[in-house]
Amino acid sequence: MHTTPDSQDTSPVSDFERSMKELESLVSRLESGDMTLEQSLDAYARGVALYNRCKAALDEAELRVRQLSDPARPEQSSEFTSGSDD
C-alpha cells in the first residue's frame, strides 16, 4: 500500500516533530537573509501557523499527562511550570 504524507502517522507527537523541523528550517532561511520581503512574510506567516500547531500539541500532551496522573479529575491537577523565570 502506498502512503502519502497526509496518510502517515498523525499523532500529536509526530505532528509536533514534523512541525518543529519545518519551523527550524524556516527560521534558518529567514536568518540567512537570502529571501525577498514577500518570501519572508510568507515564511513568517507559515512559522506562526507551525508555532500554533506545536503549542496545541504540547497542550494536548500536558492534558494527557494530567489524565494519567489523576484520571478521575484531570482538571484538578496542578499546573506545569517550566522551571524558568520568564
mmCIF file as gemmi writes it, N, C-alpha and C atoms, coordinates in Angstrom:
data_model
loop_
_atom_site.group_PDB
_atom_site.id
_atom_site.type_symbol
_atom_site.label_atom_id
_atom_site.label_alt_id
_atom_site.label_comp_id
_atom_site.label_asym_id
_atom_site.label_entity_id
_atom_site.label_seq_id
_atom_site.pdbx_PDB_ins_code
_atom_site.Cartn_x
_atom_site.Cartn_y
_atom_site.Cartn_z
_atom_site.occupancy
_atom_site.B_iso_or_equiv
_atom_site.pdbx_formal_charge
_atom_site.auth_seq_id
_atom_site.auth_asym_id
_atom_site.pdbx_PDB_model_num
ATOM 1 N N . MET Axp A 1 ? 0.84 -1.181 0 1 0 ? 1 A 1
ATOM 2 C CA . MET Axp A 1 ? 0 0 0 1 0 ? 1 A 1
ATOM 3 C C . MET Axp A 1 ? 0.88 1.237 0 1 0 ? 1 A 1
ATOM 4 N N . HIS Axp A 2 ? 0.569 2.177 -0.846 1 0 ? 2 A 1
ATOM 5 C CA . HIS Axp A 2 ? 1.327 3.413 -0.974 1 0 ? 2 A 1
ATOM 6 C C . HIS Axp A 2 ? 0.793 4.413 0.05 1 0 ? 2 A 1
ATOM 7 N N . THR Axp A 3 ? 1.706 5.084 0.762 1 0 ? 3 A 1
ATOM 8 C CA . THR Axp A 3 ? 1.266 6.09 1.715 1 0 ? 3 A 1
ATOM 9 C C . THR Axp A 3 ? 1.648 7.465 1.211 1 0 ? 3 A 1
ATOM 10 N N . THR Axp A 4 ? 0.763 8.402 1.449 1 0 ? 4 A 1
ATOM 11 C CA . THR Axp A 4 ? 1.039 9.789 1.115 1 0 ? 4 A 1
ATOM 12 C C . THR Axp A 4 ? 1.417 10.51 2.396 1 0 ? 4 A 1
ATOM 13 N N . PRO Axp A 5 ? 2.012 11.688 2.298 1 0 ? 5 A 1
ATOM 14 C CA . PRO Axp A 5 ? 2.359 12.406 3.525 1 0 ? 5 A 1
ATOM 15 C C . PRO Axp A 5 ? 1.161 12.624 4.435 1 0 ? 5 A 1
ATOM 16 N N . ASP Axp A 6 ? -0.031 12.809 3.857 1 0 ? 6 A 1
ATOM 17 C CA . ASP Axp A 6 ? -1.216 13.022 4.678 1 0 ? 6 A 1
ATOM 18 C C . ASP Axp A 6 ? -1.696 11.756 5.363 1 0 ? 6 A 1
ATOM 19 N N . SER Axp A 7 ? -1.304 10.578 4.86 1 0 ? 7 A 1
ATOM 20 C CA . SER Axp A 7 ? -1.78 9.337 5.455 1 0 ? 7 A 1
ATOM 21 C C . SER Axp A 7 ? -0.778 8.75 6.441 1 0 ? 7 A 1
ATOM 22 N N . GLN Axp A 8 ? 0.34 9.438 6.649 1 0 ? 8 A 1
ATOM 23 C CA . GLN Axp A 8 ? 1.325 8.961 7.606 1 0 ? 8 A 1
ATOM 24 C C . GLN Axp A 8 ? 0.803 9.193 9.015 1 0 ? 8 A 1
ATOM 25 N N . ASP Axp A 9 ? 1.575 8.735 9.999 1 0 ? 9 A 1
ATOM 26 C CA . ASP Axp A 9 ? 1.205 8.881 11.4 1 0 ? 9 A 1
ATOM 27 C C . ASP Axp A 9 ? 0.882 10.346 11.703 1 0 ? 9 A 1
ATOM 28 N N . THR Axp A 10 ? -0.318 10.606 12.204 1 0 ? 10 A 1
ATOM 29 C CA . THR Axp A 10 ? -0.722 11.971 12.506 1 0 ? 10 A 1
ATOM 30 C C . THR Axp A 10 ? -0.954 12.161 13.994 1 0 ? 10 A 1
ATOM 31 N N . SER Axp A 11 ? -0.242 11.416 14.826 1 0 ? 11 A 1
ATOM 32 C CA . SER Axp A 11 ? -0.367 11.6 16.259 1 0 ? 11 A 1
ATOM 33 C C . SER Axp A 11 ? 0.172 12.981 16.619 1 0 ? 11 A 1
ATOM 34 N N . PRO Axp A 12 ? -0.284 13.545 17.729 1 0 ? 12 A 1
ATOM 35 C CA . PRO Axp A 12 ? 0.211 14.862 18.13 1 0 ? 12 A 1
ATOM 36 C C . PRO Axp A 12 ? 1.733 14.914 18.258 1 0 ? 12 A 1
ATOM 37 N N . VAL Axp A 13 ? 2.334 13.827 18.721 1 0 ? 13 A 1
ATOM 38 C CA . VAL Axp A 13 ? 3.789 13.808 18.884 1 0 ? 13 A 1
ATOM 39 C C . VAL Axp A 13 ? 4.486 13.862 17.536 1 0 ? 13 A 1
ATOM 40 N N . SER Axp A 14 ? 4.059 13.036 16.591 1 0 ? 14 A 1
ATOM 41 C CA . SER Axp A 14 ? 4.709 13.053 15.28 1 0 ? 14 A 1
ATOM 42 C C . SER Axp A 14 ? 4.417 14.36 14.555 1 0 ? 14 A 1
ATOM 43 N N . ASP Axp A 15 ? 3.215 14.905 14.714 1 0 ? 15 A 1
ATOM 44 C CA . ASP Axp A 15 ? 2.889 16.195 14.116 1 0 ? 15 A 1
ATOM 45 C C . ASP Axp A 15 ? 3.772 17.283 14.722 1 0 ? 15 A 1
ATOM 46 N N . PHE Axp A 16 ? 3.99 17.218 16.025 1 0 ? 16 A 1
ATOM 47 C CA . PHE Axp A 16 ? 4.862 18.175 16.705 1 0 ? 16 A 1
ATOM 48 C C . PHE Axp A 16 ? 6.273 18.093 16.142 1 0 ? 16 A 1
ATOM 49 N N . GLU Axp A 17 ? 6.787 16.871 16 1 0 ? 17 A 1
ATOM 50 C CA . GLU Axp A 17 ? 8.149 16.689 15.485 1 0 ? 17 A 1
ATOM 51 C C . GLU Axp A 17 ? 8.284 17.255 14.075 1 0 ? 17 A 1
ATOM 52 N N . ARG Axp A 18 ? 7.339 16.95 13.211 1 0 ? 18 A 1
ATOM 53 C CA . ARG Axp A 18 ? 7.388 17.471 11.834 1 0 ? 18 A 1
ATOM 54 C C . ARG Axp A 18 ? 7.279 18.992 11.821 1 0 ? 18 A 1
ATOM 55 N N . SER Axp A 19 ? 6.372 19.522 12.617 1 0 ? 19 A 1
ATOM 56 C CA . SER Axp A 19 ? 6.18 20.97 12.657 1 0 ? 19 A 1
ATOM 57 C C . SER Axp A 19 ? 7.425 21.677 13.181 1 0 ? 19 A 1
ATOM 58 N N . MET Axp A 20 ? 8.053 21.117 14.207 1 0 ? 20 A 1
ATOM 59 C CA . MET Axp A 20 ? 9.276 21.72 14.75 1 0 ? 20 A 1
ATOM 60 C C . MET Axp A 20 ? 10.396 21.717 13.719 1 0 ? 20 A 1
ATOM 61 N N . LYS Axp A 21 ? 10.554 20.611 12.998 1 0 ? 21 A 1
ATOM 62 C CA . LYS Axp A 21 ? 11.604 20.551 11.973 1 0 ? 21 A 1
ATOM 63 C C . LYS Axp A 21 ? 11.372 21.601 10.902 1 0 ? 21 A 1
ATOM 64 N N . GLU Axp A 22 ? 10.131 21.729 10.459 1 0 ? 22 A 1
ATOM 65 C CA . GLU Axp A 22 ? 9.823 22.732 9.438 1 0 ? 22 A 1
ATOM 66 C C . GLU Axp A 22 ? 10.031 24.141 9.986 1 0 ? 22 A 1
ATOM 67 N N . LEU Axp A 23 ? 9.636 24.362 11.234 1 0 ? 23 A 1
ATOM 68 C CA . LEU Axp A 23 ? 9.806 25.673 11.854 1 0 ? 23 A 1
ATOM 69 C C . LEU Axp A 23 ? 11.286 26.028 11.971 1 0 ? 23 A 1
ATOM 70 N N . GLU Axp A 24 ? 12.105 25.074 12.385 1 0 ? 24 A 1
ATOM 71 C CA . GLU Axp A 24 ? 13.548 25.311 12.481 1 0 ? 24 A 1
ATOM 72 C C . GLU Axp A 24 ? 14.138 25.638 11.115 1 0 ? 24 A 1
ATOM 73 N N . SER Axp A 25 ? 13.669 24.962 10.08 1 0 ? 25 A 1
ATOM 74 C CA . SER Axp A 25 ? 14.136 25.228 8.722 1 0 ? 25 A 1
ATOM 75 C C . SER Axp A 25 ? 13.74 26.639 8.28 1 0 ? 25 A 1
ATOM 76 N N . LEU Axp A 26 ? 12.511 27.025 8.582 1 0 ? 26 A 1
ATOM 77 C CA . LEU Axp A 26 ? 12.062 28.375 8.23 1 0 ? 26 A 1
ATOM 78 C C . LEU Axp A 26 ? 12.888 29.44 8.937 1 0 ? 26 A 1
ATOM 79 N N . VAL Axp A 27 ? 13.175 29.228 10.203 1 0 ? 27 A 1
ATOM 80 C CA . VAL Axp A 27 ? 13.977 30.191 10.96 1 0 ? 27 A 1
ATOM 81 C C . VAL Axp A 27 ? 15.36 30.329 10.334 1 0 ? 27 A 1
ATOM 82 N N . SER Axp A 28 ? 15.966 29.216 9.967 1 0 ? 28 A 1
ATOM 83 C CA . SER Axp A 28 ? 17.286 29.259 9.324 1 0 ? 28 A 1
ATOM 84 C C . SER Axp A 28 ? 17.238 30.048 8.02 1 0 ? 28 A 1
ATOM 85 N N . ARG Axp A 29 ? 16.202 29.795 7.233 1 0 ? 29 A 1
ATOM 86 C CA . ARG Axp A 29 ? 16.071 30.516 5.958 1 0 ? 29 A 1
ATOM 87 C C . ARG Axp A 29 ? 15.858 32.01 6.191 1 0 ? 29 A 1
ATOM 88 N N . LEU Axp A 30 ? 15.041 32.35 7.177 1 0 ? 30 A 1
ATOM 89 C CA . LEU Axp A 30 ? 14.817 33.761 7.483 1 0 ? 30 A 1
ATOM 90 C C . LEU Axp A 30 ? 16.099 34.428 7.969 1 0 ? 30 A 1
ATOM 91 N N . GLU Axp A 31 ? 16.849 33.728 8.816 1 0 ? 31 A 1
ATOM 92 C CA . GLU Axp A 31 ? 18.087 34.283 9.353 1 0 ? 31 A 1
ATOM 93 C C . GLU Axp A 31 ? 19.166 34.446 8.292 1 0 ? 31 A 1
ATOM 94 N N . SER Axp A 32 ? 19.095 33.676 7.225 1 0 ? 32 A 1
ATOM 95 C CA . SER Axp A 32 ? 20.113 33.763 6.176 1 0 ? 32 A 1
ATOM 96 C C . SER Axp A 32 ? 20.041 35.097 5.435 1 0 ? 32 A 1
ATOM 97 N N . GLY Axp A 33 ? 18.868 35.709 5.409 1 0 ? 33 A 1
ATOM 98 C CA . GLY Axp A 33 ? 18.704 36.986 4.737 1 0 ? 33 A 1
ATOM 99 C C . GLY Axp A 33 ? 18.641 36.89 3.224 1 0 ? 33 A 1
ATOM 100 N N . ASP Axp A 34 ? 18.512 35.684 2.691 1 0 ? 34 A 1
ATOM 101 C CA . ASP Axp A 34 ? 18.501 35.484 1.242 1 0 ? 34 A 1
ATOM 102 C C . ASP Axp A 34 ? 17.103 35.498 0.631 1 0 ? 34 A 1
ATOM 103 N N . MET Axp A 35 ? 16.093 35.785 1.418 1 0 ? 35 A 1
ATOM 104 C CA . MET Axp A 35 ? 14.721 35.757 0.92 1 0 ? 35 A 1
ATOM 105 C C . MET Axp A 35 ? 14.259 37.173 0.59 1 0 ? 35 A 1
ATOM 106 N N . THR Axp A 36 ? 13.354 37.26 -0.377 1 0 ? 36 A 1
ATOM 107 C CA . THR Axp A 36 ? 12.739 38.555 -0.67 1 0 ? 36 A 1
ATOM 108 C C . THR Axp A 36 ? 11.795 38.914 0.476 1 0 ? 36 A 1
ATOM 109 N N . LEU Axp A 37 ? 11.347 40.151 0.484 1 0 ? 37 A 1
ATOM 110 C CA . LEU Axp A 37 ? 10.406 40.573 1.516 1 0 ? 37 A 1
ATOM 111 C C . LEU Axp A 37 ? 9.141 39.727 1.463 1 0 ? 37 A 1
ATOM 112 N N . GLU Axp A 38 ? 8.623 39.497 0.271 1 0 ? 38 A 1
ATOM 113 C CA . GLU Axp A 38 ? 7.406 38.689 0.121 1 0 ? 38 A 1
ATOM 114 C C . GLU Axp A 38 ? 7.628 37.263 0.622 1 0 ? 38 A 1
ATOM 115 N N . GLN Axp A 39 ? 8.758 36.677 0.28 1 0 ? 39 A 1
ATOM 116 C CA . GLN Axp A 39 ? 9.078 35.323 0.75 1 0 ? 39 A 1
ATOM 117 C C . GLN Axp A 39 ? 9.216 35.307 2.268 1 0 ? 39 A 1
ATOM 118 N N . SER Axp A 40 ? 9.823 36.355 2.815 1 0 ? 40 A 1
ATOM 119 C CA . SER Axp A 40 ? 9.987 36.442 4.268 1 0 ? 40 A 1
ATOM 120 C C . SER Axp A 40 ? 8.643 36.535 4.968 1 0 ? 40 A 1
ATOM 121 N N . LEU Axp A 41 ? 7.737 37.331 4.413 1 0 ? 41 A 1
ATOM 122 C CA . LEU Axp A 41 ? 6.402 37.451 5.008 1 0 ? 41 A 1
ATOM 123 C C . LEU Axp A 41 ? 5.644 36.13 4.94 1 0 ? 41 A 1
ATOM 124 N N . ASP Axp A 42 ? 5.746 35.444 3.812 1 0 ? 42 A 1
ATOM 125 C CA . ASP Axp A 42 ? 5.101 34.137 3.674 1 0 ? 42 A 1
ATOM 126 C C . ASP Axp A 42 ? 5.688 33.135 4.666 1 0 ? 42 A 1
ATOM 127 N N . ALA Axp A 43 ? 7.01 33.151 4.801 1 0 ? 43 A 1
ATOM 128 C CA . ALA Axp A 43 ? 7.674 32.238 5.732 1 0 ? 43 A 1
ATOM 129 C C . ALA Axp A 43 ? 7.279 32.558 7.169 1 0 ? 43 A 1
ATOM 130 N N . TYR Axp A 44 ? 7.181 33.84 7.487 1 0 ? 44 A 1
ATOM 131 C CA . TYR Axp A 44 ? 6.776 34.244 8.832 1 0 ? 44 A 1
ATOM 132 C C . TYR Axp A 44 ? 5.355 33.763 9.133 1 0 ? 44 A 1
ATOM 133 N N . ALA Axp A 45 ? 4.452 33.951 8.176 1 0 ? 45 A 1
ATOM 134 C CA . ALA Axp A 45 ? 3.067 33.5 8.362 1 0 ? 45 A 1
ATOM 135 C C . ALA Axp A 45 ? 3.019 31.991 8.565 1 0 ? 45 A 1
ATOM 136 N N . ARG Axp A 46 ? 3.791 31.254 7.778 1 0 ? 46 A 1
ATOM 137 C CA . ARG Axp A 46 ? 3.85 29.798 7.936 1 0 ? 46 A 1
ATOM 138 C C . ARG Axp A 46 ? 4.422 29.45 9.311 1 0 ? 46 A 1
ATOM 139 N N . GLY Axp A 47 ? 5.431 30.186 9.739 1 0 ? 47 A 1
ATOM 140 C CA . GLY Axp A 47 ? 6.037 29.948 11.046 1 0 ? 47 A 1
ATOM 141 C C . GLY Axp A 47 ? 5.049 30.14 12.184 1 0 ? 47 A 1
ATOM 142 N N . VAL Axp A 48 ? 4.222 31.169 12.084 1 0 ? 48 A 1
ATOM 143 C CA . VAL Axp A 48 ? 3.202 31.407 13.113 1 0 ? 48 A 1
ATOM 144 C C . VAL Axp A 48 ? 2.225 30.234 13.162 1 0 ? 48 A 1
ATOM 145 N N . ALA Axp A 49 ? 1.815 29.748 11.996 1 0 ? 49 A 1
ATOM 146 C CA . ALA Axp A 49 ? 0.9 28.604 11.947 1 0 ? 49 A 1
ATOM 147 C C . ALA Axp A 49 ? 1.555 27.361 12.552 1 0 ? 49 A 1
ATOM 148 N N . LEU Axp A 50 ? 2.827 27.144 12.241 1 0 ? 50 A 1
ATOM 149 C CA . LEU Axp A 50 ? 3.54 25.989 12.8 1 0 ? 50 A 1
ATOM 150 C C . LEU Axp A 50 ? 3.693 26.12 14.309 1 0 ? 50 A 1
ATOM 151 N N . TYR Axp A 51 ? 3.994 27.32 14.779 1 0 ? 51 A 1
ATOM 152 C CA . TYR Axp A 51 ? 4.094 27.562 16.218 1 0 ? 51 A 1
ATOM 153 C C . TYR Axp A 51 ? 2.778 27.196 16.909 1 0 ? 51 A 1
ATOM 154 N N . ASN Axp A 52 ? 1.671 27.624 16.327 1 0 ? 52 A 1
ATOM 155 C CA . ASN Axp A 52 ? 0.363 27.327 16.919 1 0 ? 52 A 1
ATOM 156 C C . ASN Axp A 52 ? 0.089 25.826 16.946 1 0 ? 52 A 1
ATOM 157 N N . ARG Axp A 53 ? 0.491 25.107 15.892 1 0 ? 53 A 1
ATOM 158 C CA . ARG Axp A 53 ? 0.325 23.647 15.876 1 0 ? 53 A 1
ATOM 159 C C . ARG Axp A 53 ? 1.169 22.999 16.969 1 0 ? 53 A 1
ATOM 160 N N . CYS Axp A 54 ? 2.397 23.476 17.131 1 0 ? 54 A 1
ATOM 161 C CA . CYS Axp A 54 ? 3.275 22.922 18.165 1 0 ? 54 A 1
ATOM 162 C C . CYS Axp A 54 ? 2.695 23.181 19.552 1 0 ? 54 A 1
ATOM 163 N N . LYS Axp A 55 ? 2.204 24.391 19.769 1 0 ? 55 A 1
ATOM 164 C CA . LYS Axp A 55 ? 1.62 24.725 21.069 1 0 ? 55 A 1
ATOM 165 C C . LYS Axp A 55 ? 0.406 23.858 21.353 1 0 ? 55 A 1
ATOM 166 N N . ALA Axp A 56 ? -0.438 23.642 20.353 1 0 ? 56 A 1
ATOM 167 C CA . ALA Axp A 56 ? -1.621 22.796 20.54 1 0 ? 56 A 1
ATOM 168 C C . ALA Axp A 56 ? -1.211 21.366 20.877 1 0 ? 56 A 1
ATOM 169 N N . ALA Axp A 57 ? -0.17 20.862 20.217 1 0 ? 57 A 1
ATOM 170 C CA . ALA Axp A 57 ? 0.304 19.503 20.501 1 0 ? 57 A 1
ATOM 171 C C . ALA Axp A 57 ? 0.851 19.415 21.92 1 0 ? 57 A 1
ATOM 172 N N . LEU Axp A 58 ? 1.583 20.433 22.356 1 0 ? 58 A 1
ATOM 173 C CA . LEU Axp A 58 ? 2.106 20.439 23.724 1 0 ? 58 A 1
ATOM 174 C C . LEU Axp A 58 ? 0.979 20.543 24.747 1 0 ? 58 A 1
ATOM 175 N N . ASP Axp A 59 ? -0.026 21.35 24.456 1 0 ? 59 A 1
ATOM 176 C CA . ASP Axp A 59 ? -1.18 21.455 25.356 1 0 ? 59 A 1
ATOM 177 C C . ASP Axp A 59 ? -1.894 20.113 25.475 1 0 ? 59 A 1
ATOM 178 N N . GLU Axp A 60 ? -2.039 19.42 24.346 1 0 ? 60 A 1
ATOM 179 C CA . GLU Axp A 60 ? -2.679 18.103 24.371 1 0 ? 60 A 1
ATOM 180 C C . GLU Axp A 60 ? -1.838 17.103 25.162 1 0 ? 60 A 1
ATOM 181 N N . ALA Axp A 61 ? -0.538 17.163 24.995 1 0 ? 61 A 1
ATOM 182 C CA . ALA Axp A 61 ? 0.348 16.265 25.74 1 0 ? 61 A 1
ATOM 183 C C . ALA Axp A 61 ? 0.245 16.54 27.238 1 0 ? 61 A 1
ATOM 184 N N . GLU Axp A 62 ? 0.172 17.811 27.609 1 0 ? 62 A 1
ATOM 185 C CA . GLU Axp A 62 ? 0.029 18.168 29.02 1 0 ? 62 A 1
ATOM 186 C C . GLU Axp A 62 ? -1.27 17.603 29.589 1 0 ? 62 A 1
ATOM 187 N N . LEU Axp A 63 ? -2.354 17.711 28.83 1 0 ? 63 A 1
ATOM 188 C CA . LEU Axp A 63 ? -3.635 17.167 29.279 1 0 ? 63 A 1
ATOM 189 C C . LEU Axp A 63 ? -3.554 15.654 29.458 1 0 ? 63 A 1
ATOM 190 N N . ARG Axp A 64 ? -2.902 14.98 28.526 1 0 ? 64 A 1
ATOM 191 C CA . ARG Axp A 64 ? -2.756 13.523 28.638 1 0 ? 64 A 1
ATOM 192 C C . ARG Axp A 64 ? -1.979 13.149 29.889 1 0 ? 64 A 1
ATOM 193 N N . VAL Axp A 65 ? -0.93 13.898 30.195 1 0 ? 65 A 1
ATOM 194 C CA . VAL Axp A 65 ? -0.152 13.624 31.407 1 0 ? 65 A 1
ATOM 195 C C . VAL Axp A 65 ? -1.025 13.832 32.636 1 0 ? 65 A 1
ATOM 196 N N . ARG Axp A 66 ? -1.812 14.888 32.633 1 0 ? 66 A 1
ATOM 197 C CA . ARG Axp A 66 ? -2.715 15.135 33.766 1 0 ? 66 A 1
ATOM 198 C C . ARG Axp A 66 ? -3.721 14.001 33.924 1 0 ? 66 A 1
ATOM 199 N N . GLN Axp A 67 ? -4.269 13.531 32.811 1 0 ? 67 A 1
ATOM 200 C CA . GLN Axp A 67 ? -5.241 12.442 32.872 1 0 ? 67 A 1
ATOM 201 C C . GLN Axp A 67 ? -4.598 11.169 33.399 1 0 ? 67 A 1
ATOM 202 N N . LEU Axp A 68 ? -3.369 10.933 33.035 1 0 ? 68 A 1
ATOM 203 C CA . LEU Axp A 68 ? -2.668 9.753 33.538 1 0 ? 68 A 1
ATOM 204 C C . LEU Axp A 68 ? -2.342 9.896 35.018 1 0 ? 68 A 1
ATOM 205 N N . SER Axp A 69 ? -2.068 11.122 35.456 1 0 ? 69 A 1
ATOM 206 C CA . SER Axp A 69 ? -1.73 11.363 36.855 1 0 ? 69 A 1
ATOM 207 C C . SER Axp A 69 ? -2.939 11.197 37.763 1 0 ? 69 A 1
ATOM 208 N N . ASP Axp A 70 ? -4.093 11.676 37.312 1 0 ? 70 A 1
ATOM 209 C CA . ASP Axp A 70 ? -5.324 11.575 38.095 1 0 ? 70 A 1
ATOM 210 C C . ASP Axp A 70 ? -6.501 11.462 37.13 1 0 ? 70 A 1
ATOM 211 N N . PRO Axp A 71 ? -6.773 10.246 36.64 1 0 ? 71 A 1
ATOM 212 C CA . PRO Axp A 71 ? -7.821 10.066 35.633 1 0 ? 71 A 1
ATOM 213 C C . PRO Axp A 71 ? -9.199 10.548 36.08 1 0 ? 71 A 1
ATOM 214 N N . ALA Axp A 72 ? -9.454 10.547 37.373 1 0 ? 72 A 1
ATOM 215 C CA . ALA Axp A 72 ? -10.77 10.949 37.856 1 0 ? 72 A 1
ATOM 216 C C . ALA Axp A 72 ? -10.974 12.461 37.785 1 0 ? 72 A 1
ATOM 217 N N . ARG Axp A 73 ? -9.875 13.228 37.916 1 0 ? 73 A 1
ATOM 218 C CA . ARG Axp A 73 ? -10.009 14.683 37.945 1 0 ? 73 A 1
ATOM 219 C C . ARG Axp A 73 ? -8.811 15.372 37.282 1 0 ? 73 A 1
ATOM 220 N N . PRO Axp A 74 ? -8.666 15.271 35.972 1 0 ? 74 A 1
ATOM 221 C CA . PRO Axp A 74 ? -7.511 15.902 35.315 1 0 ? 74 A 1
ATOM 222 C C . PRO Axp A 74 ? -7.51 17.423 35.446 1 0 ? 74 A 1
ATOM 223 N N . GLU Axp A 75 ? -8.696 18.022 35.566 1 0 ? 75 A 1
ATOM 224 C CA . GLU Axp A 75 ? -8.757 19.481 35.68 1 0 ? 75 A 1
ATOM 225 C C . GLU Axp A 75 ? -8.266 19.975 37.035 1 0 ? 75 A 1
ATOM 226 N N . GLN Axp A 76 ? -8.205 19.085 38.028 1 0 ? 76 A 1
ATOM 227 C CA . GLN Axp A 76 ? -7.747 19.448 39.362 1 0 ? 76 A 1
ATOM 228 C C . GLN Axp A 76 ? -6.235 19.331 39.528 1 0 ? 76 A 1
ATOM 229 N N . SER Axp A 77 ? -5.563 18.764 38.546 1 0 ? 77 A 1
ATOM 230 C CA . SER Axp A 77 ? -4.117 18.603 38.634 1 0 ? 77 A 1
ATOM 231 C C . SER Axp A 77 ? -3.451 19.968 38.646 1 0 ? 77 A 1
ATOM 232 N N . SER Axp A 78 ? -2.3 20.032 39.287 1 0 ? 78 A 1
ATOM 233 C CA . SER Axp A 78 ? -1.592 21.305 39.366 1 0 ? 78 A 1
ATOM 234 C C . SER Axp A 78 ? -1.005 21.685 38.018 1 0 ? 78 A 1
ATOM 235 N N . GLU Axp A 79 ? -0.832 22.976 37.818 1 0 ? 79 A 1
ATOM 236 C CA . GLU Axp A 79 ? -0.256 23.484 36.576 1 0 ? 79 A 1
ATOM 237 C C . GLU Axp A 79 ? 1.201 23.065 36.479 1 0 ? 79 A 1
ATOM 238 N N . PHE Axp A 80 ? 1.638 22.791 35.236 1 0 ? 80 A 1
ATOM 239 C CA . PHE Axp A 80 ? 3.044 22.527 34.994 1 0 ? 80 A 1
ATOM 240 C C . PHE Axp A 80 ? 3.778 23.854 34.988 1 0 ? 80 A 1
ATOM 241 N N . THR Axp A 81 ? 5.015 23.846 35.467 1 0 ? 81 A 1
ATOM 242 C CA . THR Axp A 81 ? 5.846 25.039 35.38 1 0 ? 81 A 1
ATOM 243 C C . THR Axp A 81 ? 7.088 24.702 34.595 1 0 ? 81 A 1
ATOM 244 N N . SER Axp A 82 ? 7.595 25.687 33.877 1 0 ? 82 A 1
ATOM 245 C CA . SER Axp A 82 ? 8.746 25.453 33.013 1 0 ? 82 A 1
ATOM 246 C C . SER Axp A 82 ? 10.046 25.407 33.788 1 0 ? 82 A 1
ATOM 247 N N . GLY Axp A 83 ? 10.055 25.927 35.001 1 0 ? 83 A 1
ATOM 248 C CA . GLY Axp A 83 ? 11.277 25.937 35.785 1 0 ? 83 A 1
ATOM 249 C C . GLY Axp A 83 ? 12.134 27.159 35.515 1 0 ? 83 A 1
ATOM 250 N N . SER Axp A 84 ? 11.7 28.018 34.588 1 0 ? 84 A 1
ATOM 251 C CA . SER Axp A 84 ? 12.447 29.239 34.303 1 0 ? 84 A 1
ATOM 252 C C . SER Axp A 84 ? 11.666 30.427 34.832 1 0 ? 84 A 1
ATOM 253 N N . ASP Axp A 85 ? 12.333 31.543 34.931 1 0 ? 85 A 1
ATOM 254 C CA . ASP Axp A 85 ? 11.695 32.754 35.446 1 0 ? 85 A 1
ATOM 255 C C . ASP Axp A 85 ? 11.326 33.696 34.324 1 0 ? 85 A 1
ATOM 256 N N . ASP Axp A 86 ? 10.579 33.214 33.341 1 0 ? 86 A 1
ATOM 257 C CA . ASP Axp A 86 ? 10.175 34.05 32.199 1 0 ? 86 A 1
ATOM 258 C C . ASP Axp A 86 ? 9.113 35.032 32.586 1 0 ? 86 A 1
